[in-house]
Structures are given as structure tokens and as C-alpha cells.
Amino acid sequence: MTNDQAIKALEEIKTYTAATRLDEIEYVIDIMKKLEAAGVSKPLEADFEKIKN
């Protein structure tokens, strides 16, 4: 699965999420977008200690 696929799935899930949880879903979407922008294509396998800001 790619980050883009995960982001699209989260955005679809957001449609059906309770209003009280929208902030959390948005937070995860923002994280996935930042990882993608940073070039982290496989976040579950990434060594974040090697990634610099």
C-alpha cells in the first residue's frame, strides 16, 4: 500500500466518521501527507532516527 492509497482511504473514512472524531482523522491524514512529502514511502518500515527535519 502506498501513502497516497492510505490518504485516500482515510479521506473516504472521514466521510463516515462521527463528528467528534474528525480532528483525529484529519491529524492522521496530515501525518501521512507530511511523511509522503518527506519521502517516507513505507512508514512502517522506516528508521525515523535516520530522517532529519
N, CA, C, O and CB atoms as a CASP TS submission, in Angstrom:
PFRMAT TS
TARGET T0000
AUTHOR 0000-0000-0000
METHOD Language model
MODEL 1
PARENT N/A
ATOM      1  N   MET     1       0.846  -1.169   0.000  1.00  0.00           N
ATOM      2  CA  MET     1       0.000   0.000   0.000  1.00  0.00           C
ATOM      3  C   MET     1       0.894   1.236   0.000  1.00  0.00           C
ATOM      4  O   MET     1       1.922   1.280   0.677  1.00  0.00           O
ATOM      5  CB  MET     1      -0.964  -0.004   1.219  1.00  0.00           C
ATOM      6  N   THR     2       0.487   2.221  -0.762  1.00  0.00           N
ATOM      7  CA  THR     2       1.239   3.464  -0.814  1.00  0.00           C
ATOM      8  C   THR     2       0.637   4.492   0.150  1.00  0.00           C
ATOM      9  O   THR     2      -0.488   4.335   0.624  1.00  0.00           O
ATOM     10  CB  THR     2       1.263   4.018  -2.253  1.00  0.00           C
ATOM     11  N   ASN     3       1.402   5.533   0.424  1.00  0.00           N
ATOM     12  CA  ASN     3       0.886   6.615   1.262  1.00  0.00           C
ATOM     13  C   ASN     3      -0.343   7.249   0.619  1.00  0.00           C
ATOM     14  O   ASN     3      -1.312   7.569   1.308  1.00  0.00           O
ATOM     15  CB  ASN     3       1.972   7.681   1.500  1.00  0.00           C
ATOM     16  N   ASP     4      -0.305   7.431  -0.701  1.00  0.00           N
ATOM     17  CA  ASP     4      -1.450   8.030  -1.394  1.00  0.00           C
ATOM     18  C   ASP     4      -2.707   7.181  -1.233  1.00  0.00           C
ATOM     19  O   ASP     4      -3.799   7.713  -1.034  1.00  0.00           O
ATOM     20  CB  ASP     4      -1.133   8.215  -2.880  1.00  0.00           C
ATOM     21  N   GLN     5      -2.553   5.871  -1.319  1.00  0.00           N
ATOM     22  CA  GLN     5      -3.707   4.980  -1.126  1.00  0.00           C
ATOM     23  C   GLN     5      -4.252   5.102   0.294  1.00  0.00           C
ATOM     24  O   GLN     5      -5.465   5.135   0.503  1.00  0.00           O
ATOM     25  CB  GLN     5      -3.317   3.514  -1.419  1.00  0.00           C
ATOM     26  N   ALA     6      -3.353   5.169   1.257  1.00  0.00           N
ATOM     27  CA  ALA     6      -3.773   5.302   2.651  1.00  0.00           C
ATOM     28  C   ALA     6      -4.476   6.637   2.880  1.00  0.00           C
ATOM     29  O   ALA     6      -5.487   6.697   3.581  1.00  0.00           O
ATOM     30  CB  ALA     6      -2.564   5.172   3.591  1.00  0.00           C
ATOM     31  N   ILE     7      -3.950   7.692   2.297  1.00  0.00           N
ATOM     32  CA  ILE     7      -4.566   9.015   2.443  1.00  0.00           C
ATOM     33  C   ILE     7      -5.963   9.016   1.835  1.00  0.00           C
ATOM     34  O   ILE     7      -6.905   9.521   2.445  1.00  0.00           O
ATOM     35  CB  ILE     7      -3.692  10.103   1.779  1.00  0.00           C
ATOM     36  N   LYS     8      -6.102   8.455   0.644  1.00  0.00           N
ATOM     37  CA  LYS     8      -7.419   8.405   0.000  1.00  0.00           C
ATOM     38  C   LYS     8      -8.401   7.596   0.829  1.00  0.00           C
ATOM     39  O   LYS     8      -9.564   7.980   0.960  1.00  0.00           O
ATOM     40  CB  LYS     8      -7.310   7.809  -1.406  1.00  0.00           C
ATOM     41  N   ALA     9      -7.947   6.475   1.394  1.00  0.00           N
ATOM     42  CA  ALA     9      -8.819   5.657   2.236  1.00  0.00           C
ATOM     43  C   ALA     9      -9.243   6.419   3.484  1.00  0.00           C
ATOM     44  O   ALA     9     -10.406   6.364   3.882  1.00  0.00           O
ATOM     45  CB  ALA     9      -8.116   4.354   2.628  1.00  0.00           C
ATOM     46  N   LEU    10      -8.311   7.124   4.098  1.00  0.00           N
ATOM     47  CA  LEU    10      -8.636   7.910   5.296  1.00  0.00           C
ATOM     48  C   LEU    10      -9.622   9.025   4.975  1.00  0.00           C
ATOM     49  O   LEU    10     -10.514   9.317   5.771  1.00  0.00           O
ATOM     50  CB  LEU    10      -7.363   8.503   5.909  1.00  0.00           C
ATOM     51  N   GLU    11      -9.464   9.644   3.818  1.00  0.00           N
ATOM     52  CA  GLU    11     -10.391  10.701   3.433  1.00  0.00           C
ATOM     53  C   GLU    11     -11.791  10.136   3.194  1.00  0.00           C
ATOM     54  O   GLU    11     -12.785  10.799   3.492  1.00  0.00           O
ATOM     55  CB  GLU    11      -9.888  11.422   2.175  1.00  0.00           C
ATOM     56  N   GLU    12     -11.876   8.920   2.661  1.00  0.00           N
ATOM     57  CA  GLU    12     -13.180   8.274   2.495  1.00  0.00           C
ATOM     58  C   GLU    12     -13.775   7.907   3.859  1.00  0.00           C
ATOM     59  O   GLU    12     -14.971   8.080   4.091  1.00  0.00           O
ATOM     60  CB  GLU    12     -13.050   7.013   1.609  1.00  0.00           C
ATOM     61  N   ILE    13     -12.936   7.405   4.744  1.00  0.00           N
ATOM     62  CA  ILE    13     -13.392   7.042   6.094  1.00  0.00           C
ATOM     63  C   ILE    13     -13.902   8.276   6.819  1.00  0.00           C
ATOM     64  O   ILE    13     -14.875   8.212   7.571  1.00  0.00           O
ATOM     65  CB  ILE    13     -12.252   6.377   6.903  1.00  0.00           C
ATOM     66  N   LYS    14     -13.232   9.403   6.585  1.00  0.00           N
ATOM     67  CA  LYS    14     -13.611  10.659   7.240  1.00  0.00           C
ATOM     68  C   LYS    14     -15.075  11.003   6.964  1.00  0.00           C
ATOM     69  O   LYS    14     -15.755  11.576   7.815  1.00  0.00           O
ATOM     70  CB  LYS    14     -12.703  11.806   6.765  1.00  0.00           C
ATOM     71  N   THR    15     -15.551  10.650   5.774  1.00  0.00           N
ATOM     72  CA  THR    15     -16.933  10.916   5.401  1.00  0.00           C
ATOM     73  C   THR    15     -17.915  10.239   6.355  1.00  0.00           C
ATOM     74  O   THR    15     -18.991  10.777   6.618  1.00  0.00           O
ATOM     75  CB  THR    15     -17.189  10.452   3.977  1.00  0.00           C
ATOM     76  N   TYR    16     -17.563   9.088   6.864  1.00  0.00           N
ATOM     77  CA  TYR    16     -18.467   8.301   7.706  1.00  0.00           C
ATOM     78  C   TYR    16     -18.127   8.363   9.188  1.00  0.00           C
ATOM     79  O   TYR    16     -18.759   7.691  10.002  1.00  0.00           O
ATOM     80  CB  TYR    16     -18.454   6.873   7.259  1.00  0.00           C
ATOM     81  N   THR    17     -17.138   9.161   9.534  1.00  0.00           N
ATOM     82  CA  THR    17     -16.686   9.252  10.918  1.00  0.00           C
ATOM     83  C   THR    17     -17.587  10.182  11.716  1.00  0.00           C
ATOM     84  O   THR    17     -18.088  11.181  11.201  1.00  0.00           O
ATOM     85  CB  THR    17     -15.235   9.737  10.979  1.00  0.00           C
ATOM     86  N   ALA    18     -17.781   9.840  12.969  1.00  0.00           N
ATOM     87  CA  ALA    18     -18.546  10.706  13.862  1.00  0.00           C
ATOM     88  C   ALA    18     -17.867  12.068  13.954  1.00  0.00           C
ATOM     89  O   ALA    18     -16.640  12.168  13.936  1.00  0.00           O
ATOM     90  CB  ALA    18     -18.686  10.067  15.270  1.00  0.00           C
ATOM     91  N   ALA    19     -18.668  13.094  14.050  1.00  0.00           N
ATOM     92  CA  ALA    19     -18.151  14.458  14.103  1.00  0.00           C
ATOM     93  C   ALA    19     -17.158  14.654  15.248  1.00  0.00           C
ATOM     94  O   ALA    19     -16.254  15.485  15.156  1.00  0.00           O
ATOM     95  CB  ALA    19     -19.297  15.442  14.244  1.00  0.00           C
ATOM     96  N   THR    20     -17.326  13.898  16.311  1.00  0.00           N
ATOM     97  CA  THR    20     -16.433  14.031  17.461  1.00  0.00           C
ATOM     98  C   THR    20     -15.046  13.469  17.187  1.00  0.00           C
ATOM     99  O   THR    20     -14.134  13.687  17.984  1.00  0.00           O
ATOM    100  CB  THR    20     -17.032  13.338  18.664  1.00  0.00           C
ATOM    101  N   ARG    21     -14.860  12.757  16.091  1.00  0.00           N
ATOM    102  CA  ARG    21     -13.560  12.151  15.767  1.00  0.00           C
ATOM    103  C   ARG    21     -12.912  12.735  14.518  1.00  0.00           C
ATOM    104  O   ARG    21     -11.872  12.244  14.080  1.00  0.00           O
ATOM    105  CB  ARG    21     -13.723  10.665  15.587  1.00  0.00           C
ATOM    106  N   LEU    22     -13.504  13.766  13.942  1.00  0.00           N
ATOM    107  CA  LEU    22     -12.944  14.339  12.721  1.00  0.00           C
ATOM    108  C   LEU    22     -11.550  14.909  12.928  1.00  0.00           C
ATOM    109  O   LEU    22     -10.697  14.782  12.050  1.00  0.00           O
ATOM    110  CB  LEU    22     -13.855  15.418  12.195  1.00  0.00           C
ATOM    111  N   ASP    23     -11.305  15.530  14.067  1.00  0.00           N
ATOM    112  CA  ASP    23      -9.977  16.091  14.329  1.00  0.00           C
ATOM    113  C   ASP    23      -8.910  15.011  14.310  1.00  0.00           C
ATOM    114  O   ASP    23      -7.820  15.224  13.780  1.00  0.00           O
ATOM    115  CB  ASP    23      -9.958  16.816  15.673  1.00  0.00           C
ATOM    116  N   GLU    24      -9.211  13.861  14.880  1.00  0.00           N
ATOM    117  CA  GLU    24      -8.237  12.761  14.912  1.00  0.00           C
ATOM    118  C   GLU    24      -7.948  12.230  13.513  1.00  0.00           C
ATOM    119  O   GLU    24      -6.797  11.954  13.177  1.00  0.00           O
ATOM    120  CB  GLU    24      -8.747  11.624  15.804  1.00  0.00           C
ATOM    121  N   ILE    25      -8.991  12.086  12.697  1.00  0.00           N
ATOM    122  CA  ILE    25      -8.802  11.606  11.327  1.00  0.00           C
ATOM    123  C   ILE    25      -7.980  12.626  10.536  1.00  0.00           C
ATOM    124  O   ILE    25      -7.067  12.247   9.802  1.00  0.00           O
ATOM    125  CB  ILE    25     -10.174  11.350  10.633  1.00  0.00           C
ATOM    126  N   GLU    26      -8.290  13.897  10.679  1.00  0.00           N
ATOM    127  CA  GLU    26      -7.528  14.944   9.997  1.00  0.00           C
ATOM    128  C   GLU    26      -6.056  14.925  10.422  1.00  0.00           C
ATOM    129  O   GLU    26      -5.162  15.124   9.600  1.00  0.00           O
ATOM    130  CB  GLU    26      -8.144  16.322  10.286  1.00  0.00           C
ATOM    131  N   TYR    27      -5.819  14.684  11.702  1.00  0.00           N
ATOM    132  CA  TYR    27      -4.460  14.614  12.234  1.00  0.00           C
ATOM    133  C   TYR    27      -3.680  13.496  11.541  1.00  0.00           C
ATOM    134  O   TYR    27      -2.537  13.702  11.132  1.00  0.00           O
ATOM    135  CB  TYR    27      -4.484  14.386  13.765  1.00  0.00           C
ATOM    136  N   VAL    28      -4.279  12.333  11.407  1.00  0.00           N
ATOM    137  CA  VAL    28      -3.601  11.199  10.773  1.00  0.00           C
ATOM    138  C   VAL    28      -3.376  11.479   9.289  1.00  0.00           C
ATOM    139  O   VAL    28      -2.326  11.133   8.748  1.00  0.00           O
ATOM    140  CB  VAL    28      -4.422   9.900  10.956  1.00  0.00           C
ATOM    141  N   ILE    29      -4.340  12.094   8.634  1.00  0.00           N
ATOM    142  CA  ILE    29      -4.168  12.459   7.226  1.00  0.00           C
ATOM    143  C   ILE    29      -3.004  13.428   7.082  1.00  0.00           C
ATOM    144  O   ILE    29      -2.182  13.273   6.178  1.00  0.00           O
ATOM    145  CB  ILE    29      -5.464  13.084   6.655  1.00  0.00           C
ATOM    146  N   ASP    30      -2.922  14.420   7.955  1.00  0.00           N
ATOM    147  CA  ASP    30      -1.812  15.380   7.906  1.00  0.00           C
ATOM    148  C   ASP    30      -0.468  14.690   8.116  1.00  0.00           C
ATOM    149  O   ASP    30       0.510  15.023   7.448  1.00  0.00           O
ATOM    150  CB  ASP    30      -2.006  16.472   8.962  1.00  0.00           C
ATOM    151  N   ILE    31      -0.414  13.739   9.031  1.00  0.00           N
ATOM    152  CA  ILE    31       0.818  12.976   9.265  1.00  0.00           C
ATOM    153  C   ILE    31       1.225  12.219   8.009  1.00  0.00           C
ATOM    154  O   ILE    31       2.387  12.252   7.605  1.00  0.00           O
ATOM    155  CB  ILE    31       0.637  11.995  10.439  1.00  0.00           C
ATOM    156  N   MET    32       0.264  11.539   7.397  1.00  0.00           N
ATOM    157  CA  MET    32       0.568  10.771   6.186  1.00  0.00           C
ATOM    158  C   MET    32       1.058  11.688   5.062  1.00  0.00           C
ATOM    159  O   MET    32       1.973  11.324   4.324  1.00  0.00           O
ATOM    160  CB  MET    32      -0.674   9.987   5.724  1.00  0.00           C
ATOM    161  N   LYS    33       0.462  12.864   4.928  1.00  0.00           N
ATOM    162  CA  LYS    33       0.889  13.806   3.898  1.00  0.00           C
ATOM    163  C   LYS    33       2.305  14.311   4.171  1.00  0.00           C
ATOM    164  O   LYS    33       3.096  14.465   3.240  1.00  0.00           O
ATOM    165  CB  LYS    33      -0.087  14.986   3.816  1.00  0.00           C
ATOM    166  N   LYS    34       2.631  14.569   5.434  1.00  0.00           N
ATOM    167  CA  LYS    34       3.989  15.016   5.784  1.00  0.00           C
ATOM    168  C   LYS    34       5.013  13.924   5.508  1.00  0.00           C
ATOM    169  O   LYS    34       6.100  14.199   5.000  1.00  0.00           O
ATOM    170  CB  LYS    34       4.057  15.433   7.264  1.00  0.00           C
ATOM    171  N   LEU    35       4.666  12.692   5.840  1.00  0.00           N
ATOM    172  CA  LEU    35       5.574  11.581   5.556  1.00  0.00           C
ATOM    173  C   LEU    35       5.816  11.456   4.062  1.00  0.00           C
ATOM    174  O   LEU    35       6.951  11.268   3.624  1.00  0.00           O
ATOM    175  CB  LEU    35       5.012  10.266   6.113  1.00  0.00           C
ATOM    176  N   GLU    36       4.758  11.558   3.287  1.00  0.00           N
ATOM    177  CA  GLU    36       4.883  11.472   1.834  1.00  0.00           C
ATOM    178  C   GLU    36       5.767  12.599   1.316  1.00  0.00           C
ATOM    179  O   GLU    36       6.634  12.365   0.475  1.00  0.00           O
ATOM    180  CB  GLU    36       3.496  11.523   1.163  1.00  0.00           C
ATOM    181  N   ALA    37       5.559  13.811   1.806  1.00  0.00           N
ATOM    182  CA  ALA    37       6.359  14.962   1.376  1.00  0.00           C
ATOM    183  C   ALA    37       7.828  14.808   1.770  1.00  0.00           C
ATOM    184  O   ALA    37       8.719  15.311   1.086  1.00  0.00           O
ATOM    185  CB  ALA    37       5.794  16.250   1.975  1.00  0.00           C
ATOM    186  N   ALA    38       8.068  14.114   2.873  1.00  0.00           N
ATOM    187  CA  ALA    38       9.441  13.894   3.341  1.00  0.00           C
ATOM    188  C   ALA    38      10.108  12.724   2.632  1.00  0.00           C
ATOM    189  O   ALA    38      11.278  12.432   2.878  1.00  0.00           O
ATOM    190  CB  ALA    38       9.450  13.652   4.843  1.00  0.00           C
ATOM    191  N   GLY    39       9.375  12.057   1.758  1.00  0.00           N
ATOM    192  CA  GLY    39       9.954  10.953   1.015  1.00  0.00           C
ATOM    193  C   GLY    39       9.901   9.614   1.732  1.00  0.00           C
ATOM    194  O   GLY    39      10.576   8.665   1.335  1.00  0.00           O
ATOM    195  N   VAL    40       9.108   9.538   2.778  1.00  0.00           N
ATOM    196  CA  VAL    40       8.959   8.283   3.521  1.00  0.00           C
ATOM    197  C   VAL    40       7.815   7.503   2.873  1.00  0.00           C
ATOM    198  O   VAL    40       6.642   7.740   3.161  1.00  0.00           O
ATOM    199  CB  VAL    40       8.682   8.544   5.062  1.00  0.00           C
ATOM    200  N   SER    41       8.174   6.579   2.003  1.00  0.00           N
ATOM    201  CA  SER    41       7.149   5.847   1.259  1.00  0.00           C
ATOM    202  C   SER    41       6.630   4.620   2.005  1.00  0.00           C
ATOM    203  O   SER    41       5.536   4.134   1.717  1.00  0.00           O
ATOM    204  CB  SER    41       7.698   5.424  -0.077  1.00  0.00           C
ATOM    205  N   LYS    42       7.408   4.121   2.957  1.00  0.00           N
ATOM    206  CA  LYS    42       6.991   2.953   3.738  1.00  0.00           C
ATOM    207  C   LYS    42       7.175   3.263   5.223  1.00  0.00           C
ATOM    208  O   LYS    42       8.150   2.823   5.831  1.00  0.00           O
ATOM    209  CB  LYS    42       7.806   1.676   3.330  1.00  0.00           C
ATOM    210  N   PRO    43       6.239   4.023   5.811  1.00  0.00           N
ATOM    211  CA  PRO    43       6.422   4.474   7.191  1.00  0.00           C
ATOM    212  C   PRO    43       6.550   3.344   8.207  1.00  0.00           C
ATOM    213  O   PRO    43       7.225   3.507   9.223  1.00  0.00           O
ATOM    214  CB  PRO    43       5.282   5.348   7.579  1.00  0.00           C
ATOM    215  N   LEU    44       5.926   2.221   7.956  1.00  0.00           N
ATOM    216  CA  LEU    44       6.007   1.113   8.913  1.00  0.00           C
ATOM    217  C   LEU    44       7.383   0.460   8.921  1.00  0.00           C
ATOM    218  O   LEU    44       7.742  -0.234   9.872  1.00  0.00           O
ATOM    219  CB  LEU    44       4.950   0.070   8.594  1.00  0.00           C
ATOM    220  N   GLU    45       8.147   0.683   7.861  1.00  0.00           N
ATOM    221  CA  GLU    45       9.476   0.097   7.760  1.00  0.00           C
ATOM    222  C   GLU    45      10.591   1.136   7.917  1.00  0.00           C
ATOM    223  O   GLU    45      11.771   0.788   7.879  1.00  0.00           O
ATOM    224  CB  GLU    45       9.621  -0.611   6.433  1.00  0.00           C
ATOM    225  N   ALA    46      10.225   2.397   8.091  1.00  0.00           N
ATOM    226  CA  ALA    46      11.218   3.477   8.122  1.00  0.00           C
ATOM    227  C   ALA    46      11.965   3.514   9.447  1.00  0.00           C
ATOM    228  O   ALA    46      11.422   3.201  10.506  1.00  0.00           O
ATOM    229  CB  ALA    46      10.546   4.822   7.873  1.00  0.00           C
ATOM    230  N   ASP    47      13.226   3.907   9.347  1.00  0.00           N
ATOM    231  CA  ASP    47      14.037   4.146  10.535  1.00  0.00           C
ATOM    232  C   ASP    47      14.041   5.655  10.744  1.00  0.00           C
ATOM    233  O   ASP    47      14.813   6.375  10.111  1.00  0.00           O
ATOM    234  CB  ASP    47      15.511   3.561  10.385  1.00  0.00           C
ATOM    235  N   PHE    48      13.181   6.127  11.630  1.00  0.00           N
ATOM    236  CA  PHE    48      12.982   7.553  11.813  1.00  0.00           C
ATOM    237  C   PHE    48      14.174   8.248  12.461  1.00  0.00           C
ATOM    238  O   PHE    48      14.263   9.475  12.435  1.00  0.00           O
ATOM    239  CB  PHE    48      11.760   7.786  12.638  1.00  0.00           C
ATOM    240  N   GLU    49      15.066   7.495  13.026  1.00  0.00           N
ATOM    241  CA  GLU    49      16.270   8.107  13.596  1.00  0.00           C
ATOM    242  C   GLU    49      17.190   8.606  12.490  1.00  0.00           C
ATOM    243  O   GLU    49      18.008   9.493  12.729  1.00  0.00           O
ATOM    244  CB  GLU    49      17.016   7.103  14.496  1.00  0.00           C
ATOM    245  N   LYS    50      17.074   8.057  11.293  1.00  0.00           N
ATOM    246  CA  LYS    50      17.916   8.476  10.187  1.00  0.00           C
ATOM    247  C   LYS    50      17.305   9.650   9.423  1.00  0.00           C
ATOM    248  O   LYS    50      17.985  10.278   8.611  1.00  0.00           O
ATOM    249  CB  LYS    50      18.154   7.310   9.246  1.00  0.00           C
ATOM    250  N   ILE    51      16.046   9.950   9.673  1.00  0.00           N
ATOM    251  CA  ILE    51      15.360  11.029   8.972  1.00  0.00           C
ATOM    252  C   ILE    51      15.619  12.339   9.690  1.00  0.00           C
ATOM    253  O   ILE    51      15.415  12.447  10.899  1.00  0.00           O
ATOM    254  CB  ILE    51      13.844  10.751   8.872  1.00  0.00           C
ATOM    255  N   LYS    52      16.068  13.332   8.940  1.00  0.00           N
ATOM    256  CA  LYS    52      16.335  14.641   9.531  1.00  0.00           C
ATOM    257  C   LYS    52      15.260  15.601   9.102  1.00  0.00           C
ATOM    258  O   LYS    52      14.701  15.476   8.013  1.00  0.00           O
ATOM    259  CB  LYS    52      17.726  15.170   9.129  1.00  0.00           C
ATOM    260  N   ASN    53      14.965  16.569   9.964  1.00  0.00           N
ATOM    261  CA  ASN    53      13.932  17.576   9.651  1.00  0.00           C
ATOM    262  C   ASN    53      14.408  18.553   8.632  1.00  0.00           C
ATOM    263  O   ASN    53      13.668  19.462   8.255  1.00  0.00           O
ATOM    264  CB  ASN    53      13.506  18.319  10.891  1.00  0.00           C
TER
END
